Amino acid sequence: MIKTRRLTIAIGFTQTIAWATTYYIPATMAGAAAAEFGASRALMLGGFSLALLVTGLISPWVGRRIDRLGGRGVMAMSTLITAAGLTLMATGHSIPLWYLAWMITGVGMAMGLYDAAFGTLGRLLGNEARPAIVGVTLMAGFASTVGWPLGTYLVGHFGWREAVAAYAVIQLLIILPIVLIWVPPPGPALPPPPPKSGDVLGAAPRAFTWMAAHFMLRQAISSVISVHALVLLAGMGFGTAESVAAAALIGPAQVGSRLIDWFFGRKLNPMVAALASSMLLPASMLVLGAGLPAFVFTLIYGISNGIFTINRGTLPLYVFGPSGYAAMVGRLAMPSMIAASLAPTLIAPLISAWPANWVLSLLAALGMVALGCLLRLRR
C-alpha cells in the first residue's frame, strides 16, 4: 500500500528544491552572467525562454513514458539531465554554450517539474491523487522563497558560476536520493476507460481542445506577470518600494489559496474551483486599473494563480479520469509551456508602447477568453 503522506512530502520537497534550482536562476543570475559575457540581459534570458520551449515540446513524450513505466525513473533521470545542463552552464564561456545548456536543462525540467510530478501521482494514486497534488503545490509554493534569497546569496558571495555548479550538486545529492528511496514503483497500467456518451468524456477531443486553450491562455498571462509585474506597477504610478512589496505578496497569496484548498477543497468540484480562479484573474487586472492599492491586485492575482496551479493537476484527472492521465497532462503542458516561453517577449513591445492600463485591459480580456474556454468545457 502506498503511503500517501510520505509520498506527498517527498515529491513536494523535491519540487520545491527543483523549482528553486532551475526556474529561478534567471531572476538571480542572468544579470551577473550578462555582465561577464558582455551581452544584454534580454539575450541571456533568451536561453531560459528556449528551455521553456523545449520543456513544452517534449512534455507529451514525458507523459506517455510515465504512463508506461511510472514516474520514479523519469524523475530520477531528470536530475541527471538537469545536473548536466547546469554543469555546462557553469563552465561554458560562450553564448551558444549558454543556450545549449538551457536546452539540456529544459529537458530535465520537463521530466522533473510539476507536470511530471502530477503525472507520477496520478499514475500511483489514480482518482485519489487530488489531495497529494494539492499538498505538493502547497509545499512547492515556497520555491521562490528558497530560490530568490539562496541565488542572491550564492551569487553575492561566490559568483554566479559557483552558484549554478552548487545547484547541479543539489540535483544529484539531495533530489536524486529522495526520488529513488521514497517514490515507489508503479503498479500495472490502468486499462482504457469505456467510451461514454452525453458527457465531457464522450467528446474527449473537443474537451481536450477547450482545456488546452484555457491552460495555454492562463499560463501565458502568468508568465507575462512574472516577468513584467514591476514594470506594469510602475506604469500605474506606484513607486519602486511599493511595487516590490506588492509583488512579494504574490507568493504568500498563492500558498494561502493552496492552504484553503488543502483544508476545504476536497468538498469542491475541481471545475468550480477552476471557474473561481478564472473569474478572479480578470478581476485582479480590473481592480488595479480602477486605482486600488497595488497589494489588492497582487493578493487577488496570487489567489487566482495558486488555484490555477492546482487545477493543472486536478482538472484533467476530474474530466478524463486516471487512465492515461500522465500522457494527458503532458499533452496539455505542451501548448502551455510554448505560450509561457513566447508571451513575455511578444508582449514586451506593447508594454513599451502602450499605457500600463491598456496592457492590463488586454490581459483581462485574455483572462475572459480563458474563462470562456472553461465554460465551453463545462457545457
C-alpha positions in Angstrom: 0.0 0.0 0.0 1.3 3.4 -1.0 1.9 5.8 2.0 0.3 8.9 0.5 1.5 11.4 3.1 5.2 10.3 2.8 4.9 10.3 -1.0 3.4 13.8 -0.9 6.1 15.2 1.4 8.9 13.6 -0.7 7.6 14.9 -4.0 6.7 18.3 -2.5 10.1 18.7 -1.0 11.9 17.8 -4.2 9.6 20.0 -6.3 10.5 23.0 -4.0 14.2 22.4 -4.5 13.9 21.6 -8.2 12.0 24.8 -9.0 14.3 26.9 -6.9 17.4 25.5 -8.6 16.2 25.8 -12.2 13.2 28.2 -12.8 14.5 30.9 -10.5 18.1 31.0 -11.9 17.3 33.9 -14.4 15.9 36.1 -11.7 19.0 36.0 -9.6 21.9 35.2 -12.0 21.0 36.5 -15.5 22.3 39.9 -14.7 25.7 38.7 -13.4 26.0 36.3 -16.4 25.2 39.1 -18.8 27.9 41.4 -17.3 30.5 38.7 -17.6 29.6 37.8 -21.2 29.2 41.4 -22.2 25.7 40.7 -23.5 22.3 42.2 -22.9 20.2 40.7 -20.2 17.5 40.1 -22.8 19.9 37.9 -24.8 20.7 35.9 -21.7 17.0 35.4 -20.8 16.5 34.0 -24.3 18.2 30.9 -23.1 15.6 30.4 -20.4 12.8 31.0 -22.9 14.4 28.3 -25.1 14.4 26.0 -22.1 10.6 26.5 -21.6 10.1 25.9 -25.3 12.0 22.6 -25.1 10.0 21.7 -22.0 6.8 22.2 -23.8 7.8 20.3 -26.9 8.9 17.1 -25.1 6.2 17.1 -22.3 3.8 14.8 -24.3 6.6 12.2 -24.6 7.4 12.5 -20.9 3.7 11.9 -20.0 3.5 8.8 -22.2 6.6 7.4 -20.6 5.3 8.0 -17.1 2.0 6.2 -18.1 4.0 3.2 -19.3 6.8 2.9 -16.8 5.9 5.2 -13.9 7.5 8.4 -12.7 10.3 7.3 -10.5 12.7 6.5 -13.3 11.7 9.6 -15.3 12.1 12.0 -12.3 15.4 10.3 -11.4 16.7 10.8 -14.9 15.6 14.4 -14.8 18.1 15.1 -12.0 21.0 13.7 -14.1 20.0 15.7 -17.2 19.4 18.9 -15.2 22.7 18.5 -13.4 24.4 18.0 -16.8 22.8 21.2 -18.2 23.7 23.2 -15.1 27.3 22.0 -15.2 27.6 23.1 -18.8 26.0 26.4 -17.9 28.5 26.9 -15.0 31.6 26.0 -17.2 30.6 27.3 -20.7 32.2 30.6 -21.9 30.2 31.4 -25.0 26.6 32.4 -25.8 26.0 29.3 -27.9 27.0 27.1 -24.9 24.8 29.1 -22.7 21.8 28.4 -25.0 22.8 24.7 -25.3 23.0 24.4 -21.5 19.5 25.8 -21.2 18.2 23.4 -23.8 19.6 20.5 -21.8 18.2 21.9 -18.6 14.8 22.3 -20.3 14.7 18.6 -21.0 15.4 18.0 -17.3 12.7 20.4 -16.3 10.1 18.7 -18.5 11.0 15.4 -16.8 11.1 16.7 -13.2 8.8 19.7 -12.6 5.1 20.0 -11.9 3.7 18.1 -14.9 5.9 15.1 -14.3 5.1 15.2 -10.6 1.4 15.4 -11.3 1.6 12.5 -13.8 3.6 10.4 -11.3 1.0 11.0 -8.5 -1.9 10.2 -10.9 -0.1 7.0 -12.1 0.4 5.9 -8.5 -2.8 7.1 -6.8 -5.4 7.2 -9.5 -8.6 9.1 -8.6 -7.2 9.6 -5.1 -4.4 11.8 -6.3 -6.0 15.2 -5.7 -5.0 15.7 -2.0 -1.5 14.7 -2.9 -1.4 17.2 -5.8 -2.6 20.0 -3.6 -0.1 19.1 -0.9 2.8 19.1 -3.5 1.8 22.5 -4.8 1.4 23.8 -1.3 5.0 22.9 -0.4 6.4 23.9 -3.8 4.7 27.3 -3.4 7.8 28.2 -1.3 10.2 27.6 -4.2 10.5 31.4 -4.7 11.1 31.8 -1.0 14.0 29.5 -1.3 15.2 30.4 -4.8 15.4 34.1 -4.7 17.4 34.5 -1.4 19.5 31.4 -2.0 20.5 32.5 -5.5 21.2 36.1 -4.4 23.4 34.9 -1.5 25.4 32.5 -3.6 26.0 35.0 -6.4 26.9 37.7 -4.0 29.4 35.6 -2.0 30.8 33.2 -4.5 29.7 34.2 -8.1 27.1 33.0 -10.5 29.1 30.2 -11.9 29.7 28.7 -8.5 26.0 29.1 -7.7 24.9 27.2 -10.7 27.5 24.5 -10.0 26.1 24.2 -6.5 22.6 23.7 -7.9 23.9 20.9 -10.1 25.3 19.2 -6.9 22.0 19.7 -5.2 20.2 17.8 -8.0 22.5 14.8 -7.5 23.0 14.7 -3.8 19.5 15.8 -2.5 16.8 15.4 -5.1 18.0 12.1 -6.7 18.3 10.0 -3.5 14.9 11.2 -2.3 13.2 10.2 -5.6 14.9 6.8 -5.6 14.1 6.0 -2.0 10.7 7.5 -1.4 8.9 7.4 -4.7 7.6 3.8 -5.2 7.4 2.0 -8.5 4.0 1.9 -10.2 1.6 -1.0 -10.4 0.2 -2.2 -13.7 -1.1 0.4 -16.1 -4.8 1.2 -15.9 -7.0 -0.1 -18.7 -8.5 2.5 -21.0 -11.9 3.7 -19.8 -15.0 2.7 -21.8 -16.4 5.4 -24.0 -19.3 7.4 -22.6 -21.9 9.5 -24.4 -23.7 12.6 -23.3 -20.9 14.0 -21.1 -17.4 15.5 -21.5 -15.7 12.2 -21.9 -18.0 11.4 -24.9 -16.5 14.4 -26.6 -12.9 14.0 -25.5 -11.2 15.7 -28.4 -13.3 18.8 -28.0 -12.9 18.7 -24.2 -9.1 18.5 -24.7 -9.1 21.5 -27.1 -11.0 23.7 -24.7 -8.9 22.7 -21.7 -5.7 23.1 -23.6 -6.8 26.6 -24.8 -7.7 27.5 -21.2 -4.4 26.4 -19.7 -2.4 28.0 -22.6 -4.0 31.4 -22.0 -3.7 31.2 -18.3 0.0 30.2 -18.5 0.7 33.0 -21.0 -0.8 35.6 -18.6 1.1 34.1 -15.6 4.4 34.3 -17.5 3.8 37.9 -18.5 3.0 38.9 -14.9 6.1 37.1 -13.6 8.4 38.9 -15.9 6.8 42.3 -16.3 4.9 42.9 -13.0 7.2 45.6 -11.6 7.2 47.5 -14.9 3.3 47.4 -15.1 3.0 48.5 -11.5 5.4 51.4 -12.1 3.4 52.3 -15.2 0.3 52.6 -13.0 2.1 55.2 -10.8 3.4 53.0 -8.0 6.9 53.7 -6.6 9.6 51.1 -6.6 9.3 50.2 -3.0 5.6 49.8 -3.1 5.8 47.8 -6.3 8.4 45.4 -4.9 6.5 45.0 -1.7 3.2 44.3 -3.6 4.9 41.8 -5.9 6.3 39.9 -3.0 2.8 39.2 -1.8 2.1 37.0 -4.9 3.9 34.0 -3.4 2.2 34.1 0.0 -1.2 34.6 -1.6 -0.6 31.5 -3.8 0.4 29.5 -0.8 -2.6 30.8 1.1 -5.0 29.7 -1.6 -3.5 26.3 -1.6 -3.9 26.0 2.1 -7.6 26.8 1.8 -7.9 24.1 -0.9 -5.9 21.7 1.3 -8.4 22.1 4.2 -11.7 22.7 2.3 -11.1 21.9 -1.3 -12.0 18.2 -1.1 -15.6 19.2 -0.9 -15.3 21.4 -4.0 -15.8 20.2 -7.6 -12.5 20.9 -9.4 -14.5 22.6 -12.1 -16.0 25.0 -9.6 -12.5 25.8 -8.3 -11.3 26.4 -11.8 -14.2 28.8 -12.5 -13.5 30.7 -9.4 -9.8 31.1 -10.3 -10.7 32.2 -13.8 -13.0 34.9 -12.6 -10.5 36.2 -10.1 -7.8 36.7 -12.8 -9.5 39.4 -14.9 -10.9 40.9 -11.6 -7.3 41.4 -10.4 -6.4 43.4 -13.5 -9.6 45.5 -13.3 -9.1 46.5 -9.6 -5.6 47.7 -10.4 -6.9 49.7 -13.3 -9.6 51.2 -11.0 -6.9 52.8 -8.9 -7.0 50.5 -5.9 -3.7 49.8 -4.0 -1.2 47.5 -5.7 -1.3 44.9 -2.9 -5.0 44.3 -3.7 -4.1 43.4 -7.3 -1.3 41.0 -6.2 -3.4 39.4 -3.5 -6.3 38.6 -5.9 -3.9 37.6 -8.6 -1.9 35.4 -6.3 -5.0 33.6 -5.1 -6.1 33.0 -8.7 -2.7 31.7 -9.8 -2.4 29.5 -6.7 -5.7 27.8 -7.5 -4.7 27.6 -11.2 -1.6 25.6 -10.4 -3.7 23.0 -8.6 -6.1 22.9 -11.5 -3.3 21.9 -13.8 -3.2 18.6 -12.0 -6.7 18.1 -10.7 -8.9 19.3 -13.6 -7.6 16.7 -16.2 -8.0 14.0 -13.6 -11.6 15.1 -12.9 -12.6 15.4 -16.6 -10.7 12.5 -18.2 -10.1 10.1 -15.3 -6.9 8.3 -14.2 -6.3 6.1 -17.3 -3.7 7.8 -19.5 -3.6 10.7 -17.0 0.2 11.4 -17.3 0.1 11.4 -21.1 -2.9 13.8 -21.0 -1.0 16.1 -18.6 2.0 16.1 -20.9 -0.2 16.9 -24.0 -1.8 19.8 -22.1 1.6 21.1 -21.0 3.0 21.5 -24.5 0.9 24.5 -25.7 1.1 26.0 -22.2 4.8 25.9 -21.9 5.3 27.2 -25.5 3.0 30.1 -24.7 4.9 30.7 -21.5 8.2 30.8 -23.3 6.9 33.3 -26.0 4.4 35.5 -24.3 6.7 37.8 -22.3 8.9 38.5 -25.4 5.9 39.1 -27.7 4.1 41.5 -25.3 7.3 43.4 -24.4 6.9 45.9 -27.3 3.3 46.6 -26.3 4.4 47.3 -22.7 7.0 49.8 -24.0 4.5 51.5 -26.4 1.1 51.3 -24.5 0.0 52.8 -21.2 0.0 50.2 -18.5 -3.7 50.3 -18.1 -4.1 49.3 -21.7 -1.8 46.3 -21.2 -3.8 45.3 -18.1 -7.0 45.6 -20.1 -5.6 43.3 -22.7 -4.6 40.8 -20.1 -8.0 41.0 -18.5 -9.6 40.4 -21.9 -7.4 37.3 -22.4 -8.4 36.1 -19.0 -12.1 36.4 -20.0 -11.4 34.4 -23.1 -9.8 31.7 -20.9 -12.9 31.8 -18.7 -15.0 31.3 -21.9 -12.9 28.2 -22.8 -13.6 26.8 -19.4 -17.4 27.5 -19.7 -17.4 25.7 -23.0 -15.6 22.7 -21.4 -18.3 22.7 -18.7 -21.1 22.6 -21.2 
